[in-house]
């Protein structure tokens, strides 16, 4: 069930009305039923997978507490849980990738093996709920949280529908107590949530889906394009993936607020970052902090020698890249970002804070780096990425023709360009002021009601208009 679908437009009001109508002691059950219904709308069969992961992790946490004084038993339970949960993820997401690469590797030595691949559809959101489950079990293993004894409440925590299929990847200490807590309807929280959802729909429908037309056109047939068209495709995909994914997170957070639940902020104006280190403190925060706490720090973090520290960074980012997909392009994308952080650590002091013109230059540089790194993320294979980079400057000797041909080749007219400029400007202004302020709260406090409601009406008009020509899935559903 897509957030940007009429089915969700019917589903959400019904669940919202029932949630605030039933007694508190039954609300966890309503959330659980609604979440499983939400997930089964994609594929009924795959509800078995999330149920399997939930059952394994639930009993693992119970036994971890029961045998908390026996380190060998605890290690066995943790290992069993990791193998079980990650095993499901491996089979559905990585088996074919590793099988094909193993066969290709053996072929180098003259050993001809028959291909072994599985024809399985990747369950939507499997990487997200698997990581949320693992975080819970590891936290119980570390005695940082207590095991939840009520299976239904725990299942509702794992499957909470606003963030089930594309995050944020919530931590136990934040979400689980809220699932259990008694909530009183808060009008301000609910209206804020509605406004946040509206902003998320604006980013998805009025920006991401519009620029996706041009980025998809090029990257789906990359060998047919060269020169500035490739630059435009990289730029549009940079905008698309941000607005698509952060738009989903905004809708998820806003939706959760309708039920009195606060989810963590997943994006904080990442394209205004002045370094790659800062970018990763603002981009997909729930995932970057997950890898920090459960991969980077256990490896030793920065509490070791410089060489080991750099290795820890590279391993963390390579694994992060692989998390996004079973393809070498994702691995390279992660490695590129890891290498950038290694270089930054070597030449830029951690406490260095650029200001004024210096910061502007660094923001532009960071954005440009991220934009071209996204090429690895978007292309289907390494050959396409190499082609894109080797042909990106084709025809640049004649700048005017280079620019004109780029827009012309991707099918963007002057009218298309000007119509896109407005939502991009709105997005940029919003993100810039979001660096220091809560823009939604600030807009809500505007005393001139005419101006305030004109802004709301304008956003809704754009959303309704673009909704009529757009109904695409969110990019991160594939992860």
LUMSEMI-541704 format. One line per field, with one value per residue (C-alpha): y, x, z; residue in three letters. Coordinates in pm, whole numbers, plus 50000, padded with zeros to 5 digits. Each point is the difference from the previous one (the first is absolute). Example, Ala and Ser with C-alpha at 12.3 -4.5 7.8 and 13.67 -1.06 7.14 Angstrom:
c2 49550	50344
c1 51230	50137
c3 50780	49934
aa ALA	SER
END
This chain:
c2 50000	50319	50315	50179	49777	50026	49677	50167	50304	49771	49784	50277	50185	49669	49893	50349	50009	49652	50066	50295	49822	49669	49971	50045	49632	49895	50257	49778	49740	50254	50112	49639	49912	50322	49947	49641	50100	50284	49761	49722	50245	49943	49625	49789	49718	50213	50076	49661	50147	50292	49767	49757	50280	50132	49661	49916	50338	50002	49668	50079	50313	49806	49737	50262	50149	49662	49900	50344	49865	49734	50162	49686	49943	50365	49989	49687	50158	50320	49808	49780	50308	50183	49697	49940	50359	50085	49660	50093	50334	49822	49747	50259	50284	49871	49630	50055	50273	49786	49688	50171	50157	49669	49823	50274	49973	49621	50042	50190	49673	49798	49854	50015	50001	50011	50326	49980	50278	50038	50160	50195	50341	50222	50056	50371	50152	49683	50183	50258	49773	49751	50273	50128	49645	49945	50330	49887	49664	50154	50265	49728	49805	50310	50049	50345	49920	49739	49725	50064	49721	50086	49839	50205	50332	49890	49892	50340	50169	49805	50046	50358	50085	50364	49902	49628	49992	50291	50120	50184	49696	50065	49917	49795	50266	50252	49815	49702	50207	50218	49696	49901	50347	50148	50287	50291	50162	50315	50238	50190	49679	49867	50320	50015	49641	50086	50292	49782	49740	50273	50115	49639	49962	50325	49867	49669	50111	50349	49945	49637	49856	50293	49983	49618	50025	50144	49800	49672	50090	50024	49730	49742	50037	50162	49902	50216	50320	50199	50341	50232	49762	49771	50290	50091	49638	49986	50328	49896	49664	50180	50206	49704	49761	50268	50123	49649	49851	50301	50051	49646	50064	50323	49822	49717	50239	50210	49691	49872	50335	49945	49710	50192	49835	50182	49841	50114	50262	49825	50296	50342	50200	49769	50187	50306	49801	50139	49661	49633	49943	50259	49857	49663	50165	50145	49727	49687	50060	49687	49778	50189	49992	49629	49921	50222	49823	49640	49979	50291	50019	49621	49990	50247	50331	50272	49854	49846	50086	50213	49708	49788	50299	50055	49628	50013	50292	49822	49675	50185	50192	49699	49798	50300	50004	49626	50050	50213	49729	49685	50167	50106	50354	50037	49866	50253	50279	49913	49971	50341	50163	49811	50109	50360	49988	49847	50286	50259	49858	50026	50361	50172	50043	49858	50320	50222	50196	50202	50319	50247	49962	49710	49800	50079	49866	49685	49944	50023	49764	49748	50012	49947	49703	49842	50065	49813	49725	49937	49892	49675	49961	50048	49816	49632	49887	50125	50021	50251	50210	50000	50100	50286	50142	49959	50178	50268	50266	49911	50324	50231	50198	50196	50085	50143	49704	49764	50138	50032	49644	49867	50143	49912	49638	49923	50158	50297	50310	50353	49976	49675	50161	50312	49802	49786	50300	50106	49677	49973	50354	49925	49685	50184	50284	49757	49790	50307	50141	49651	50007	50213	50009	49782	50150	49830	50146	50341	50000	49894	50305	50251	50243	50095	49718	50096	49953	49679	49835	50122	49807	49687	50033	50045	49682	49799	50131	49890	49661	49939	50106	49779	49711	49982	49915	49802	49675	49852	49791	50145	49935	49839	49730	49799	49990
c1 50000	50166	49977	49914	49701	49625	50011	50216	49772	49718	50209	50155	49681	49836	50297	50030	49632	50006	50326	49857	49667	50111	50119	50373	50053	49894	50196	50306	49772	49857	50349	50105	49698	50032	50374	49963	49715	50218	50289	49785	49862	50325	50029	49803	50258	50287	49825	50144	50352	49937	49813	50294	50249	49771	49959	50373	50106	49725	50105	50369	49962	49806	50274	50276	49852	49946	50364	50152	50264	50122	50215	50042	49623	49936	50252	49837	49653	50122	50186	49697	49777	50241	50039	49622	49896	50287	49961	49650	50133	50289	49779	49758	50242	50356	49999	49994	50267	50246	49917	50067	50323	50121	49933	50181	50293	50024	49982	50330	50162	49833	49734	49667	49707	49632	49829	49807	49745	49670	49698	49876	49837	50176	49756	49937	50169	50186	50329	49828	49807	50289	50236	49743	49960	50375	50046	49742	50170	50349	49876	49852	50328	50186	49746	49917	49627	49777	49836	49634	49788	49676	50031	49720	50150	50342	49853	49829	50334	50174	49717	49883	49863	50111	50368	49982	50110	50246	50088	50109	50166	49879	50183	49834	50046	49805	49715	49915	49913	49775	49813	49933	49924	49656	49946	49759	49897	50206	49855	50326	50197	49743	49987	50381	50000	49754	50216	50312	49825	49894	50359	50107	49741	50124	50356	49888	49736	50109	50375	50118	49751	50045	50379	49982	49857	50332	50242	49827	49996	50379	50100	49764	50186	50326	50198	49773	50107	50317	50120	49787	49703	50194	50071	49632	49904	50241	49863	49638	50062	50174	49687	49770	50147	50010	49645	49866	50159	49981	49644	49915	50163	49803	49674	50090	50088	49690	49780	50144	49925	49631	50020	50196	50330	50326	50240	50358	50092	50168	50123	50131	50063	50286	50081	50100	50283	50352	50173	49933	50022	49727	49798	49979	49889	49706	49917	49798	50088	49829	50215	50329	49962	49905	50325	50191	49864	49987	50288	50246	50034	50015	50282	50190	49874	50263	50132	50297	50288	49951	50034	49747	49765	50006	49940	49700	49858	50047	49846	49700	49933	50052	49753	49765	50025	49927	49698	49845	50016	50164	50211	50364	49889	49860	50323	50201	49761	50055	50376	50016	49827	50222	50313	49879	49968	50347	50144	49804	50128	50356	49983	49707	49992	49680	49920	50053	49681	50009	49796	49885	50145	50222	49699	49810	50288	50022	49623	50015	50298	49831	49679	50195	50186	49675	49835	50264	50025	49627	50088	50140	49683	49764	50173	49923	50361	50355	50031	49714	50163	50332	49823	49821	50318	50203	49738	49885	50224	49926	49951	50089	50233	49703	49825	49674	49945	50103	49730	49733	50054	49980	49654	49884	50120	49813	49684	49981	49846	50036	49647	50087	50312	49825	49710	50251	50191	49717	49971	50381	50024	49734	50190	50335	49858	49826	50315	50221	49785	49959	50370	49920	49620	49691	49846	49662	49967	50113	49746	49728	50081	49956	49743	49868	49750	49948	50370	50018	49701	50108	50325	49810	49758	50289	50172	49677	49925	50343	49963	49657	50122	50308	49809	49792	50307	50200	49955	50348	50147	50252	50362	50103	49731	50255	50236
c3 50000	49882	50206	49676	49920	50048	50203	50262	49985	50116	50233	50212	50106	50097	50215	50147	50097	50152	50188	50193	50052	50152	50361	50056	50090	49649	49799	49961	49841	49758	49902	49948	49785	49797	49950	49882	49768	49866	49934	49849	49744	49808	50032	50246	50000	50127	50327	50103	49979	50232	50236	49999	50075	50274	50170	49988	50141	50263	50154	49955	50213	50266	50022	49996	50316	50158	49945	50044	50240	49757	49733	49783	49988	49920	49716	49860	50013	49836	49729	49931	49969	49770	49777	49989	49924	49771	49834	49884	49872	49825	49820	49862	49932	49959	49907	49623	50023	50195	49799	49667	50122	50147	49670	49806	50240	49958	49622	50020	50109	49727	50225	49818	50240	49923	50097	50327	50030	50181	49837	50300	50025	50251	50289	50041	50306	50100	50062	50220	50233	50018	50123	50249	50133	50028	50183	50258	50060	50021	50244	50221	49972	50116	50282	49863	49980	50157	49801	49923	50151	49817	49657	49844	50107	49877	49664	49970	50068	49722	49748	50078	49655	49948	50010	49919	49638	49968	50346	50198	50159	50352	50321	50268	50268	49793	49831	50221	50312	49782	49867	50362	50135	50054	49758	50021	49674	49946	49741	49945	49953	49755	49794	49996	49876	49725	49887	50008	49786	49758	49968	49940	49724	49845	49987	49855	49749	49901	49988	50014	49752	49761	49979	49991	49648	49878	50215	49913	49632	49997	50250	49850	49668	50105	49688	49784	50177	50040	50111	50211	49986	50235	50236	50004	50065	50295	50136	49961	50165	50287	50052	49937	50254	50269	49948	49952	50311	50232	49875	50112	50338	50044	49918	50238	50283	49938	49987	50330	50164	49923	50244	50263	49906	49925	49751	49966	49741	49708	49790	50098	49681	49889	49679	50202	50159	49981	50015	49939	50375	50053	49711	50173	50324	49804	49745	50089	50365	50129	49776	50045	50380	49981	49819	50241	50308	49875	49750	50024	50380	50053	49743	50218	49861	50043	50326	49823	49771	49690	49759	50189	50032	49624	49942	50234	49803	49668	50124	50142	49680	49774	50209	49991	49622	49982	50228	49726	49739	49868	49735	49974	49916	50353	50146	49797	50106	50365	49954	49829	50297	50242	49816	50000	50380	50034	49793	50199	50328	49870	49881	50173	50381	50150	50185	49697	49932	49674	49983	49738	49653	50107	50113	49680	49790	50213	49981	49618	49996	50228	49796	49677	50148	50120	49664	49802	50263	49945	49644	50144	50204	49705	49715	49951	49984	50016	49621	49984	50271	49815	49679	50175	50151	49682	49785	50240	49847	49641	49803	50288	49774	49872	50325	49860	49769	50282	50229	49729	49873	50356	50065	49650	50014	50324	49860	50235	49849	50136	50139	50181	50143	50125	50148	50191	50133	50233	50206	50008	50137	50263	50099	50022	50210	50234	50049	50050	50277	50146	50088	50304	50030	49989	49689	50044	50349	49878	49716	50245	50214	49717	50135	49657	49947	49634	49922	50204	49835	49659	50053	50103	49710	49756	50119	49984	49650	49876	50167	49848	49657	50001	50161	49684	49795	50255	50191	50033	50279	50239	49900	50329	49977	49800	50298
aa UNK	UNK	UNK	UNK	UNK	UNK	UNK	UNK	UNK	UNK	UNK	UNK	UNK	UNK	UNK	UNK	UNK	UNK	UNK	UNK	UNK	UNK	UNK	UNK	UNK	UNK	UNK	UNK	UNK	UNK	UNK	UNK	UNK	UNK	UNK	UNK	UNK	UNK	UNK	UNK	UNK	UNK	UNK	UNK	UNK	UNK	UNK	UNK	UNK	UNK	UNK	UNK	UNK	UNK	UNK	UNK	UNK	UNK	UNK	UNK	UNK	UNK	UNK	UNK	UNK	UNK	UNK	UNK	UNK	UNK	UNK	UNK	UNK	UNK	UNK	UNK	UNK	UNK	UNK	UNK	UNK	UNK	UNK	UNK	UNK	UNK	UNK	UNK	UNK	UNK	UNK	UNK	UNK	UNK	UNK	UNK	UNK	UNK	UNK	UNK	UNK	UNK	UNK	UNK	UNK	UNK	UNK	UNK	UNK	UNK	UNK	UNK	UNK	UNK	UNK	UNK	UNK	UNK	UNK	UNK	UNK	UNK	UNK	UNK	UNK	UNK	UNK	UNK	UNK	UNK	UNK	UNK	UNK	UNK	UNK	UNK	UNK	UNK	UNK	UNK	UNK	UNK	UNK	UNK	UNK	UNK	UNK	UNK	UNK	UNK	UNK	UNK	UNK	UNK	UNK	UNK	UNK	UNK	UNK	UNK	UNK	UNK	UNK	UNK	UNK	UNK	UNK	UNK	UNK	UNK	UNK	UNK	UNK	UNK	UNK	UNK	UNK	UNK	UNK	UNK	UNK	UNK	UNK	UNK	UNK	UNK	UNK	UNK	UNK	UNK	UNK	UNK	UNK	UNK	UNK	UNK	UNK	UNK	UNK	UNK	UNK	UNK	UNK	UNK	UNK	UNK	UNK	UNK	UNK	UNK	UNK	UNK	UNK	UNK	UNK	UNK	UNK	UNK	UNK	UNK	UNK	UNK	UNK	UNK	UNK	UNK	UNK	UNK	UNK	UNK	UNK	UNK	UNK	UNK	UNK	UNK	UNK	UNK	UNK	UNK	UNK	UNK	UNK	UNK	UNK	UNK	UNK	UNK	UNK	UNK	UNK	UNK	UNK	UNK	UNK	UNK	UNK	UNK	UNK	UNK	UNK	UNK	UNK	UNK	UNK	UNK	UNK	UNK	UNK	UNK	UNK	UNK	UNK	UNK	UNK	UNK	UNK	UNK	UNK	UNK	UNK	UNK	UNK	UNK	UNK	UNK	UNK	UNK	UNK	UNK	UNK	UNK	UNK	UNK	UNK	UNK	UNK	UNK	UNK	UNK	UNK	UNK	UNK	UNK	UNK	UNK	UNK	UNK	UNK	UNK	UNK	UNK	UNK	UNK	UNK	UNK	UNK	UNK	UNK	UNK	UNK	UNK	UNK	UNK	UNK	UNK	UNK	UNK	UNK	UNK	UNK	UNK	UNK	UNK	UNK	UNK	UNK	UNK	UNK	UNK	UNK	UNK	UNK	UNK	UNK	UNK	UNK	UNK	UNK	UNK	UNK	UNK	UNK	UNK	UNK	UNK	UNK	UNK	UNK	UNK	UNK	UNK	UNK	UNK	UNK	UNK	UNK	UNK	UNK	UNK	UNK	UNK	UNK	UNK	UNK	UNK	UNK	UNK	UNK	UNK	UNK	UNK	UNK	UNK	UNK	UNK	UNK	UNK	UNK	UNK	UNK	UNK	UNK	UNK	UNK	UNK	UNK	UNK	UNK	UNK	UNK	UNK	UNK	UNK	UNK	UNK	UNK	UNK	UNK	UNK	UNK	UNK	UNK	UNK	UNK	UNK	UNK	UNK	UNK	UNK	UNK	UNK	UNK	UNK	UNK	UNK	UNK	UNK	UNK	UNK	UNK	UNK	UNK	UNK	UNK	UNK	UNK	UNK	UNK	UNK	UNK	UNK	UNK	UNK	UNK	UNK	UNK	UNK	UNK	UNK	UNK	UNK	UNK	UNK	UNK	UNK	UNK	UNK	UNK	UNK	UNK	UNK	UNK	UNK	UNK	UNK	UNK	UNK	UNK	UNK	UNK	UNK	UNK	UNK	UNK	UNK	UNK	UNK	UNK
END
